[in-house]
């Protein structure tokens, strides 16, 4: 049952982070299919967490934390990094897939 929950949570996080990244991607650089949005969200969540942990580490009042648990409570800044990385990945994916919205 643990593996099933890991897969479901990973897909859920990927969907949310991917859609948030897609929402902040500028202009028409966000016209990619749903599956690619989820992939960008999953990769953005992992890479964003890794970069945040590499730059800032674990909070001083949370010595037993790790890359996915950097502070006590909700770590808003780590999620901001995740969404930012996902937005960049959405723009890169849109440039590779060539799916741009035509100008009116």
Backbone as CSV, one residue per row, in Angstrom:
resi,resn,N_x,N_y,N_z,CA_x,CA_y,CA_z,C_x,C_y,C_z
1,UNK,0.818,-1.204,0.000,0.000,0.000,0.000,0.857,1.261,0.000
2,UNK,2.073,1.173,0.570,2.945,2.332,0.636,3.374,2.834,-0.733
3,UNK,3.681,1.916,-1.659,4.100,2.316,-3.000,2.958,2.985,-3.749
4,UNK,1.748,2.484,-3.588,0.589,3.075,-4.245,0.382,4.514,-3.782
5,UNK,0.476,4.755,-2.479,0.325,6.115,-1.960,1.447,7.020,-2.445
6,UNK,2.657,6.497,-2.534,3.771,7.296,-3.039,3.510,7.726,-4.474
7,UNK,3.026,6.816,-5.289,2.724,7.145,-6.689,1.588,8.154,-6.775
8,UNK,0.529,7.958,-6.000,-0.606,8.888,-6.035,-0.227,10.281,-5.554
9,UNK,0.549,10.351,-4.470,0.979,11.656,-3.962,1.909,12.335,-4.953
10,UNK,2.816,11.578,-5.569,3.726,12.144,-6.556,2.955,12.709,-7.745
11,UNK,1.959,11.976,-8.236,1.138,12.479,-9.341,0.323,13.698,-8.930
12,UNK,-0.223,13.678,-7.713,-0.991,14.834,-7.226,-0.138,16.072,-7.082
13,UNK,1.042,15.913,-6.480,1.961,17.046,-6.337,2.395,17.539,-7.713
14,UNK,2.691,16.605,-8.618,3.087,16.989,-9.968,2.002,17.770,-10.683
15,UNK,0.757,17.359,-10.501,-0.354,18.057,-11.130,-0.499,19.475,-10.590
16,UNK,-0.465,19.622,-9.278,-0.634,20.947,-8.670,0.546,21.858,-9.007
17,UNK,1.765,21.377,-8.783,2.952,22.198,-9.059,3.040,22.503,-10.553
18,UNK,2.712,21.522,-11.404,2.732,21.738,-12.848,1.743,22.801,-13.295
19,UNK,0.512,22.751,-12.770,-0.483,23.754,-13.142,-0.099,25.143,-12.627
20,UNK,0.466,25.213,-11.429,0.918,26.511,-10.926,2.071,27.040,-11.778
21,UNK,2.988,26.172,-12.153,4.076,26.581,-13.037,3.561,27.019,-14.394
22,UNK,2.562,26.309,-14.894,1.964,26.666,-16.177,1.252,28.012,-16.095
23,UNK,0.646,28.285,-14.943,-0.089,29.542,-14.768,0.839,30.752,-14.742
24,UNK,2.063,30.593,-14.227,2.957,31.754,-14.146,3.935,31.831,-15.310
25,UNK,3.918,30.844,-16.206,4.771,30.906,-17.396,4.283,32.059,-18.275
26,UNK,5.183,32.921,-18.707,4.755,34.112,-19.447,4.293,33.804,-20.874
27,UNK,3.355,34.587,-21.339,2.921,34.547,-22.727,2.302,33.231,-23.153
28,UNK,2.609,32.844,-24.391,2.033,31.622,-24.955,2.972,30.433,-24.790
29,UNK,3.862,30.511,-23.842,4.845,29.443,-23.642,4.333,28.354,-22.706
30,UNK,3.045,28.215,-22.606,2.490,27.220,-21.686,1.510,26.270,-22.372
31,UNK,1.546,26.199,-23.674,0.611,25.355,-24.414,1.209,23.956,-24.603
32,UNK,1.141,23.156,-23.541,1.665,21.787,-23.572,0.573,20.837,-23.090
33,UNK,0.659,19.570,-23.452,-0.375,18.618,-23.019,-0.348,18.373,-21.512
34,UNK,-1.451,17.825,-21.006,-1.598,17.583,-19.570,-0.506,16.671,-19.026
35,UNK,-0.190,15.600,-19.735,0.813,14.662,-19.228,2.162,15.345,-19.078
36,UNK,2.487,16.263,-20.002,3.765,16.963,-19.914,3.744,18.001,-18.788
37,UNK,2.574,18.575,-18.513,2.429,19.474,-17.369,2.708,18.733,-16.063
38,UNK,2.175,17.517,-15.944,2.403,16.704,-14.738,3.871,16.338,-14.614
39,UNK,4.510,15.958,-15.723,5.945,15.626,-15.685,6.760,16.843,-15.260
40,UNK,6.444,18.015,-15.819,7.155,19.245,-15.426,6.933,19.538,-13.945
41,UNK,5.745,19.278,-13.443,5.452,19.491,-12.028,6.215,18.536,-11.131
42,UNK,6.287,17.271,-11.508,7.023,16.286,-10.705,8.506,16.627,-10.681
43,UNK,9.071,16.891,-11.854,10.498,17.240,-11.919,10.750,18.566,-11.200
44,UNK,9.842,19.525,-11.374,9.980,20.808,-10.687,9.945,20.670,-9.182
45,UNK,9.089,19.767,-8.682,9.006,19.548,-7.234,10.312,18.962,-6.704
46,UNK,10.856,17.961,-7.391,12.102,17.347,-6.930,13.294,18.290,-7.066
47,UNK,13.435,18.914,-8.227,14.579,19.803,-8.456,14.469,21.052,-7.585
48,UNK,13.268,21.611,-7.461,13.083,22.781,-6.613,13.418,22.495,-5.158
49,UNK,13.008,21.318,-4.669,13.347,20.931,-3.293,14.850,20.767,-3.124
50,UNK,15.493,20.146,-4.102,16.942,19.912,-4.027,17.710,21.229,-4.035
51,UNK,17.332,22.143,-4.917,18.015,23.444,-4.995,17.799,24.234,-3.708
52,UNK,16.558,24.237,-3.210,16.272,24.954,-1.968,17.088,24.385,-0.809
53,UNK,17.123,23.053,-0.706,17.893,22.410,0.365,19.382,22.699,0.206
54,UNK,19.868,22.687,-1.022,21.280,22.979,-1.273,21.666,24.405,-0.902
55,UNK,20.764,25.339,-1.134,21.064,26.744,-0.835,20.840,27.112,0.628
56,UNK,19.758,26.606,1.210,19.360,27.060,2.536,19.467,26.007,3.627
57,UNK,19.539,24.735,3.274,19.657,23.674,4.272,18.388,23.511,5.093
58,UNK,18.579,23.027,6.307,17.471,22.766,7.215,17.414,23.883,8.248
59,UNK,16.214,24.241,8.671,16.042,25.293,9.678,16.759,24.905,10.974
60,UNK,17.305,25.901,11.650,18.074,25.653,12.876,17.230,24.986,13.959
61,UNK,15.936,25.277,13.996,15.077,24.685,15.026,14.510,23.325,14.605
62,UNK,15.032,22.759,13.521,14.543,21.474,13.004,15.740,20.609,12.594
63,UNK,16.573,20.211,13.561,17.833,19.537,13.233,17.685,18.162,12.592
64,UNK,16.545,17.495,12.742,16.363,16.167,12.158,15.730,16.217,10.776
65,UNK,15.619,17.399,10.186,14.991,17.533,8.883,15.879,17.027,7.758
66,UNK,15.278,16.905,6.591,16.021,16.512,5.411,15.526,17.335,4.221
67,UNK,15.855,16.909,3.018,15.526,17.678,1.831,14.026,17.915,1.688
68,UNK,13.200,16.974,2.118,11.755,17.101,1.969,11.068,17.612,3.227
69,UNK,11.823,17.891,4.248,11.274,18.351,5.518,12.251,19.356,6.113
70,UNK,12.301,20.549,5.513,13.326,21.516,5.887,12.959,22.396,7.061
71,UNK,11.700,22.413,7.453,11.302,23.254,8.580,10.076,22.651,9.260
72,UNK,9.768,23.176,10.412,8.546,22.744,11.095,7.359,23.423,10.411
73,UNK,6.326,22.655,10.121,5.148,23.230,9.494,5.288,23.322,7.977
74,UNK,4.460,24.154,7.368,4.435,24.325,5.922,5.603,25.192,5.485
75,UNK,6.378,24.703,4.544,7.549,25.431,4.059,7.194,26.129,2.747
76,UNK,6.675,27.339,2.858,6.164,28.068,1.705,7.280,28.378,0.709
77,UNK,8.433,28.789,1.181,9.515,29.167,0.264,10.007,27.992,-0.567
78,UNK,10.028,26.803,0.004,10.425,25.620,-0.773,9.426,25.386,-1.898
79,UNK,8.145,25.593,-1.616,7.126,25.416,-2.651,7.219,26.499,-3.723
80,UNK,7.610,27.687,-3.339,7.820,28.751,-4.325,8.942,28.350,-5.292
81,UNK,10.017,27.784,-4.757,11.116,27.309,-5.607,10.634,26.194,-6.522
82,UNK,9.806,25.301,-6.017,9.288,24.201,-6.834,8.461,24.728,-8.002
83,UNK,7.585,25.684,-7.728,6.735,26.248,-8.779,7.585,27.015,-9.787
84,UNK,8.588,27.738,-9.319,9.477,28.464,-10.223,10.218,27.538,-11.169
85,UNK,10.735,26.449,-10.641,11.424,25.470,-11.494,10.433,24.851,-12.479
86,UNK,9.234,24.546,-12.027,8.216,23.978,-12.921,7.858,24.962,-14.029
87,UNK,7.782,26.256,-13.735,7.472,27.263,-14.756,8.559,27.290,-15.826
88,UNK,9.811,27.226,-15.408,10.908,27.191,-16.375,10.816,25.925,-17.231
89,UNK,10.521,24.795,-16.597,10.398,23.541,-17.336,9.225,23.568,-18.318
90,UNK,8.123,24.205,-17.936,6.976,24.337,-18.842,7.379,25.143,-20.075
91,UNK,8.126,26.231,-19.872,8.566,27.045,-21.011,9.520,26.262,-21.908
92,UNK,10.429,25.494,-21.294,11.359,24.680,-22.079,10.587,23.610,-22.854
93,UNK,9.645,22.959,-22.191,8.853,21.911,-22.850,8.035,22.485,-24.003
94,UNK,7.473,23.666,-23.823,6.690,24.285,-24.890,7.572,24.641,-26.078
95,UNK,8.805,25.046,-25.805,9.688,25.371,-26.927,10.111,24.115,-27.678
96,UNK,10.234,22.987,-27.001,10.599,21.736,-27.671,9.433,21.105,-28.405
97,UNK,8.238,21.210,-27.848,7.088,20.604,-28.520,6.586,21.463,-29.658
98,UNK,6.901,22.743,-29.640,6.497,23.628,-30.748,5.024,23.958,-30.749
99,UNK,4.353,23.739,-29.627,2.921,24.028,-29.543,2.724,25.418,-28.996
100,UNK,2.646,26.392,-29.853,2.421,27.776,-29.449,1.043,28.214,-29.915
101,UNK,0.409,29.061,-29.132,-0.886,29.605,-29.501,-0.678,30.645,-30.585
102,UNK,-1.394,30.546,-31.713,-1.201,31.534,-32.778,-1.678,32.918,-32.352
103,UNK,-0.971,33.926,-32.812,-1.349,35.310,-32.514,-2.561,35.688,-33.342
104,UNK,-3.456,36.463,-32.749,-4.693,36.857,-33.439,-4.471,37.985,-34.410
